[in-house]
Amino acid sequence: MKTTIELPDALLAQARRFADSHDMTMKALIEQSLRKVMAEKKPEPKFKLRDGSFHGGNGLTPEFQNADWKKIRDAIYEGHGA
């Protein structure tokens, strides 16, 4: 398969000199380089969000069973200056 890539001029010149001095084609240099980099890189472990569910008790404590949000919020921030 043919493809086009853009490289900085200095890097391309360095790669050409390297390939020439090692008696290899640019194609071979790029193939070997890509294979080496991909073989060295280990796949990153997939992020897994831990289960933060809470399964305890029977819901709200008796004092908050029928409370409105203002009462619950005030209790949360009690003593914290809010």
Order of alpha helices (4+ residues) and beta strands (2+ residues): alpha-alpha-alpha
